[in-house]
Amino acid sequence: MKYKIGSCKNCRAENVRLVQSHIIPEFLCRDGRDLKDKRYEADYASNKWRVIQSGIKERFLCDLCEKKFGEVDRYASKVFKLSGPNDPQIKIEPMGENPDINTKLERWTGIDFKKCQRFVFSVLQRMSLSGLDKPEPLLYSDELTKMLDIYRDEKGLDDSTYPILISRLTAGTNFQTGAVAPVRLTAEGDNALKMNLLCLASVHFRGGGYLFQAVIKVIRASMDYRLAIEHFKLRSNGQIVIADQPFTNTLLFQVSVAMSRGLQGPNQR
Ligand SMILES: [Zn+2]
């Protein structure tokens, strides 16, 4: 059967045809298709990582909702390209580099903040609504509700409840491309103390050569940490500081390594 009948998890319409939806939008998977680097995606249903060809899909949205998410993706697909943004509104200003840590900083201006925020939030919503975020929920219901309120409000620009950080993965390194479905990472106890935090929760996903991060909860952060978020976050005036970094430097990579021990390769199925 090509489709199934059920309730749409987004608009709650009942007895509707549910179409197959990507969790990570297809445009973020496409850029990596021709490269040697294999694409992995966290498969929450089996709590394993698997090699994917075209991304994890699930039937949980009606046709109308799937189209709405597609519209949200359209803007992001122009901005987050492996070769850089394809939008004349966006200006890029180099901010120097640090060769020791292989990092280059750029300030991007002219981003449509609302569209960009909706895109990042929509990927998190798709993950939450799909029910694939097991065993741990990606967003708890109060977080999802608050995020949906921000998502739906066209006027109240809010860049601080769930700050969004975006980095570009260094070209020419392993793992520049590939997609990883949203994963919730928390730092508590010793790890959090190292960062001068009581608790940090953030959601990370990557695709198309970019790493997207939404900070969900920060409890008792040092001034340095708060300043770092202020410096790097996507701002409501359409500005963001983007750092180029190797994927191996990121928290998501550390988790990926741990999870990939349970990876099902094509030969092990
Ligand atoms: Zn719907």
Residues whose N, C-alpha, C, O or C-beta is under 5 A from the ligand:
A	BS01	ZN	C8 N10 C11 R12 C62 C65
